[in-house]
Amino acid sequence: MTRPVLVFDSGIGGLSVLRHVRAQQAELDLVYVADHAGFSYSDWAEPDLVGHVVELMGRLIETHDPRAVVIACNTASTLVLPALREQFRVPFVGTVPAIKPAARETRSGLVSVLATPGTVKRDYTFELIRQFAPDIAITLVGARGLSHLAERVLAGETVPEDAIRAEIAPAFVERDGVRTDTVVLACTHYPFLQDAFERIAPWPVTWIDPAPAIARRLSTLIMDAPEGEGATRYFSTRPPTAFPATFDAAGRWEEA
């Protein structure tokens, strides 16, 4: 394995980013790390989360010597990226709410950001709104249980659609005769539930997944890097008993 790209998330949601990275650059060697021991990051106090991720990332960089790191987690990216970039020389690609493309996409002027509670309260998120969507009505939805439901679905469990419906319902707003027409998937777990979202949504909307754009950004950072073998290794700080049942790749977890 050549120097890999490290893809990091608090759980297995970042696999939604990894699959786009793999689709765009089949030759890359990849290391995926899920911090299951720390899941979910929305439950952490901010200073503790910064310290935890910086310390863990230091160990991962020392172990894997990555050519670049993708933080495939909105909650971590909106808080910890500055500290990571200050501490380490490796290039970092973050994952932040796709508010700019949502503002371009909407026709009704009603956009919802479906995220974790940690992401919707970040100053970073509010700055994105001020910068890219000052004239758009943004509804921030901090879904408390949706990432947990996605983890269960990816583990092969059957999750009641009523539970998913309750989590996404606040994202659908009717105001002065117009409706939400664009929903930002601001947690990397959520694209794995998009089929369910589309089935149970009260009306059709455009769902914006930032993963393809993240993969393109990574490509620009490492375009001159040597090709690898196309290998992928999967690590977790607390490996689950099974590899995600619905992920379209064979694999196994190793201890991070």
Kinemage of the C-alpha trace (Angstrom):
@kinemage 1
@onewidth
@group {chain A} dominant
@subgroup {mainchain}
@vectorlist {calphas} color= white
{ca met a 1} P 0.000 0.000 0.000
{ca thr a 2} L 1.336 3.428 -0.946
{ca arg a 3} L 0.756 6.389 1.378
{ca pro a 4} L -3.030 6.264 1.727
{ca val a 5} L -5.746 8.841 2.020
{ca leu a 6} L -7.275 8.644 5.484
{ca val a 7} L -11.073 9.044 5.662
{ca phe a 8} L -12.293 9.688 9.203
{ca asp a 9} L -15.741 9.832 10.826
{ca ser a 10} L -17.289 9.298 14.229
{ca gly a 11} L -19.088 6.229 12.848
{ca ile a 12} L -19.809 4.591 9.519
{ca gly a 13} L -21.530 7.565 7.919
{ca gly a 14} L -18.269 8.606 6.291
{ca leu a 15} L -18.536 5.561 4.055
{ca ser a 16} L -20.920 7.736 2.019
{ca val a 17} L -17.912 9.946 1.269
{ca leu a 18} L -15.471 7.082 0.809
{ca arg a 19} L -17.596 5.524 -1.931
{ca his a 20} L -17.425 8.751 -3.966
{ca val a 21} L -13.678 9.040 -3.390
{ca arg a 22} L -13.270 5.477 -4.619
{ca ala a 23} L -15.537 6.087 -7.629
{ca gln a 24} L -13.518 9.127 -8.711
{ca gln a 25} L -10.053 7.705 -8.006
{ca ala a 26} L -10.100 3.939 -8.247
{ca glu a 27} L -6.321 3.640 -7.834
{ca leu a 28} L -6.102 5.343 -4.430
{ca asp a 29} L -5.135 3.389 -1.366
{ca leu a 30} L -7.620 4.310 1.365
{ca val a 31} L -7.796 3.885 5.123
{ca tyr a 32} L -11.203 4.381 6.708
{ca val a 33} L -11.366 5.032 10.449
{ca ala a 34} L -14.617 5.077 12.421
{ca asp a 35} L -14.411 6.424 15.953
{ca his a 36} L -17.165 4.186 17.291
{ca ala a 37} L -15.792 4.584 20.805
{ca gly a 38} L -16.537 8.312 20.579
{ca phe a 39} L -19.868 8.130 18.721
{ca ser a 40} L -21.872 10.325 18.678
{ca tyr a 41} L -19.865 13.559 18.568
{ca ser a 42} L -22.961 15.675 19.218
{ca asp a 43} L -22.932 14.321 22.772
{ca trp a 44} L -19.503 15.836 23.532
{ca ala a 45} L -18.703 19.184 25.105
{ca glu a 46} L -16.870 21.250 22.496
{ca pro a 47} L -13.463 21.564 24.233
{ca asp a 48} L -13.462 17.850 25.009
{ca leu a 49} L -14.276 16.952 21.413
{ca val a 50} L -11.484 19.145 20.051
{ca gly a 51} L -8.965 17.537 22.401
{ca his a 52} L -10.213 14.041 21.655
{ca val a 53} L -10.101 14.354 17.865
{ca val a 54} L -6.710 16.094 17.822
{ca glu a 55} L -5.183 13.411 20.068
{ca leu a 56} L -6.736 10.560 18.069
{ca met a 57} L -5.729 12.114 14.746
{ca gly a 58} L -2.146 12.398 15.951
{ca arg a 59} L -2.019 8.660 16.581
{ca leu a 60} L -3.667 7.871 13.242
{ca ile a 61} L -1.278 10.095 11.300
{ca glu a 62} L 1.708 8.514 13.030
{ca thr a 63} L 0.411 5.018 12.277
{ca his a 64} L -0.772 5.447 8.668
{ca asp a 65} L 1.329 8.372 7.335
{ca pro a 66} L -1.506 9.586 5.077
{ca arg a 67} L -0.940 11.890 2.105
{ca ala a 68} L -4.234 13.626 2.968
{ca val a 69} L -7.047 13.316 5.504
{ca val a 70} L -10.753 13.653 4.780
{ca ile a 71} L -12.793 14.562 7.858
{ca ala a 72} L -16.037 12.952 6.688
{ca cys a 73} L -18.056 14.379 9.560
{ca asn a 74} L -19.871 17.716 9.663
{ca thr a 75} L -19.909 17.892 13.465
{ca ala a 76} L -16.145 17.456 13.687
{ca ser a 77} L -15.341 19.608 10.656
{ca thr a 78} L -17.315 22.617 11.835
{ca leu a 79} L -15.429 22.589 15.138
{ca val a 80} L -12.077 20.835 14.943
{ca leu a 81} L -10.621 21.646 11.492
{ca pro a 82} L -8.751 24.797 12.607
{ca ala a 83} L -7.017 22.902 15.411
{ca leu a 84} L -6.116 20.005 13.110
{ca arg a 85} L -4.661 22.301 10.463
{ca glu a 86} L -2.642 24.136 13.077
{ca gln a 87} L -1.302 20.951 14.638
{ca phe a 88} L -0.489 18.799 11.582
{ca arg a 89} L 1.160 19.432 8.214
{ca val a 90} L -0.937 16.903 6.281
{ca pro a 91} L -3.668 18.432 4.055
{ca phe a 92} L -7.200 18.177 5.467
{ca val a 93} L -10.450 18.155 3.508
{ca gly a 94} L -13.465 18.952 5.659
{ca thr a 95} L -17.164 18.265 5.343
{ca val a 96} L -19.413 21.234 6.069
{ca pro a 97} L -23.107 21.915 5.381
{ca ala a 98} L -23.660 22.458 1.635
{ca ile a 99} L -25.450 25.767 2.107
{ca lys a 100} L -23.855 27.502 -0.884
{ca pro a 101} L -25.113 24.979 -3.487
{ca ala a 102} L -28.487 24.813 -1.725
{ca ala a 103} L -28.875 28.579 -2.067
{ca arg a 104} L -28.185 28.248 -5.802
{ca glu a 105} L -30.584 25.308 -6.181
{ca thr a 106} L -33.690 26.571 -4.379
{ca arg a 107} L -36.533 28.176 -6.281
{ca ser a 108} L -38.928 28.629 -3.382
{ca gly a 109} L -36.360 30.323 -1.144
{ca leu a 110} L -37.041 27.790 1.625
{ca val a 111} L -34.079 25.556 2.419
{ca ser a 112} L -33.649 23.141 5.305
{ca val a 113} L -30.362 21.885 6.733
{ca leu a 114} L -30.834 18.404 8.160
{ca ala a 115} L -27.958 17.869 10.572
{ca thr a 116} L -26.970 16.737 14.044
{ca pro a 117} L -27.595 18.996 17.042
{ca gly a 118} L -23.865 19.681 17.205
{ca thr a 119} L -23.680 20.961 13.635
{ca val a 120} L -26.720 23.248 13.762
{ca lys a 121} L -25.402 25.166 16.773
{ca arg a 122} L -21.913 25.852 15.394
{ca asp a 123} L -20.805 29.399 14.595
{ca tyr a 124} L -19.298 27.935 11.419
{ca thr a 125} L -22.770 26.950 10.191
{ca phe a 126} L -24.195 30.401 10.889
{ca glu a 127} L -21.265 32.000 9.079
{ca leu a 128} L -21.977 29.854 6.006
{ca ile a 129} L -25.559 31.117 6.054
{ca arg a 130} L -24.473 34.748 6.405
{ca gln a 131} L -21.956 34.407 3.618
{ca phe a 132} L -23.810 32.323 1.041
{ca ala a 133} L -27.530 32.470 1.838
{ca pro a 134} L -28.350 35.834 3.449
{ca asp a 135} L -31.627 36.123 1.533
{ca ile a 136} L -32.698 32.489 1.897
{ca ala a 137} L -35.004 31.252 4.644
{ca ile a 138} L -32.902 28.528 6.257
{ca thr a 139} L -34.465 26.046 8.666
{ca leu a 140} L -31.865 24.306 10.814
{ca val a 141} L -32.997 20.853 11.926
{ca gly a 142} L -30.912 19.150 14.610
{ca ala a 143} L -32.058 15.545 14.318
{ca arg a 144} L -31.154 13.854 17.592
{ca gly a 145} L -31.595 10.221 16.626
{ca leu a 146} L -31.133 10.074 12.864
{ca ser a 147} L -27.445 9.164 12.798
{ca his a 148} L -28.138 6.352 15.268
{ca leu a 149} L -30.910 5.092 12.984
{ca ala a 150} L -28.525 5.173 10.030
{ca glu a 151} L -25.967 3.129 11.955
{ca arg a 152} L -28.650 0.533 12.625
{ca val a 153} L -29.734 0.431 8.980
{ca leu a 154} L -26.150 -0.010 7.814
{ca ala a 155} L -25.760 -2.844 10.306
{ca gly a 156} L -28.635 -4.625 8.547
{ca glu a 157} L -31.385 -3.873 11.047
{ca thr a 158} L -34.931 -2.952 10.063
{ca val a 159} L -35.820 0.514 11.328
{ca pro a 160} L -39.474 1.670 11.518
{ca glu a 161} L -40.092 4.372 8.935
{ca asp a 162} L -42.184 6.273 11.482
{ca ala a 163} L -38.983 6.850 13.462
{ca ile a 164} L -37.276 8.318 10.402
{ca arg a 165} L -40.363 10.363 9.515
{ca ala a 166} L -40.396 11.975 12.953
{ca glu a 167} L -36.747 13.018 12.588
{ca ile a 168} L -37.105 14.657 9.157
{ca ala a 169} L -40.584 16.193 9.585
{ca pro a 170} L -39.304 19.609 10.815
{ca ala a 171} L -37.349 20.004 7.561
{ca phe a 172} L -40.579 20.411 5.596
{ca val a 173} L -41.913 23.941 5.957
{ca glu a 174} L -44.889 25.649 4.306
{ca arg a 175} L -44.914 29.441 4.425
{ca asp a 176} L -47.033 31.981 2.517
{ca gly a 177} L -48.068 29.432 -0.060
{ca val a 178} L -44.571 28.059 -0.761
{ca arg a 179} L -42.770 24.981 0.487
{ca thr a 180} L -39.276 23.831 1.283
{ca asp a 181} L -37.804 22.600 -1.987
{ca thr a 182} L -34.195 21.856 -1.003
{ca val a 183} L -32.802 19.854 1.919
{ca val a 184} L -29.101 19.737 2.751
{ca leu a 185} L -27.901 16.393 4.096
{ca ala a 186} L -25.468 17.847 6.639
{ca cys a 187} L -24.437 14.566 8.229
{ca thr a 188} L -22.559 11.924 6.286
{ca his a 189} L -24.804 9.216 7.731
{ca tyr a 190} L -27.895 10.620 6.067
{ca pro a 191} L -27.254 9.716 2.406
{ca phe a 192} L -27.626 6.070 3.397
{ca leu a 193} L -31.223 6.870 4.378
{ca gln a 194} L -32.062 8.928 1.293
{ca asp a 195} L -34.213 6.209 -0.292
{ca ala a 196} L -36.340 6.182 2.857
{ca phe a 197} L -36.411 9.977 2.947
{ca glu a 198} L -37.776 10.088 -0.593
{ca arg a 199} L -40.465 7.514 0.174
{ca ile a 200} L -41.802 9.199 3.287
{ca ala a 201} L -41.264 12.897 2.517
{ca pro a 202} L -44.557 14.832 2.436
{ca trp a 203} L -43.565 16.308 -0.954
{ca pro a 204} L -40.619 15.982 -3.359
{ca val a 205} L -37.493 18.044 -2.642
{ca thr a 206} L -33.923 18.200 -3.902
{ca trp a 207} L -31.601 16.409 -1.476
{ca ile a 208} L -28.043 17.787 -1.510
{ca asp a 209} L -25.263 15.350 -0.619
{ca pro a 210} L -21.847 17.072 -0.437
{ca ala a 211} L -19.872 13.833 -0.861
{ca pro a 212} L -19.202 14.163 -4.639
{ca ala a 213} L -17.847 17.685 -4.125
{ca ile a 214} L -15.631 16.483 -1.261
{ca ala a 215} L -14.180 13.778 -3.497
{ca arg a 216} L -13.497 16.346 -6.236
{ca arg a 217} L -11.753 18.637 -3.745
{ca leu a 218} L -9.563 15.763 -2.612
{ca ser a 219} L -8.647 15.053 -6.236
{ca thr a 220} L -7.315 18.583 -6.681
{ca leu a 221} L -5.089 18.206 -3.607
{ca ile a 222} L -3.433 14.937 -4.592
{ca met a 223} L -3.551 14.986 -8.390
{ca asp a 224} L 0.241 14.667 -8.600
{ca ala a 225} L 0.480 11.850 -6.056
{ca pro a 226} L 1.622 8.397 -7.249
{ca glu a 227} L -1.046 5.834 -7.957
{ca gly a 228} L -1.691 3.067 -5.452
{ca glu a 229} L -3.200 -0.394 -5.596
{ca gly a 230} L -6.818 0.600 -5.005
{ca ala a 231} L -6.763 -1.081 -1.590
{ca thr a 232} L -9.061 -0.123 1.291
{ca arg a 233} L -8.594 -0.988 4.961
{ca tyr a 234} L -11.234 -0.350 7.621
{ca phe a 235} L -10.446 0.500 11.231
{ca ser a 236} L -12.529 1.402 14.266
{ca thr a 237} L -11.719 2.569 17.766
{ca arg a 238} L -14.314 0.015 18.894
{ca pro a 239} L -15.008 -2.373 16.029
{ca pro a 240} L -18.629 -3.466 15.657
{ca thr a 241} L -19.396 -7.144 15.276
{ca ala a 242} L -20.077 -6.975 11.530
{ca phe a 243} L -19.106 -4.940 8.503
{ca pro a 244} L -21.984 -2.749 7.236
{ca ala a 245} L -24.435 -5.108 5.613
{ca thr a 246} L -25.718 -2.630 3.044
{ca phe a 247} L -22.358 -1.155 1.981
{ca asp a 248} L -21.352 -2.226 -1.520
{ca ala a 249} L -17.874 -3.511 -0.665
{ca ala a 250} L -16.411 -6.472 1.146
{ca gly a 251} L -14.396 -5.635 4.212
{ca arg a 252} L -13.687 -6.195 7.863
{ca trp a 253} L -12.940 -3.970 10.820
{ca glu a 254} L -9.546 -3.757 12.436
{ca glu a 255} L -8.720 -2.169 15.766
{ca ala a 256} L -7.628 1.445 15.350
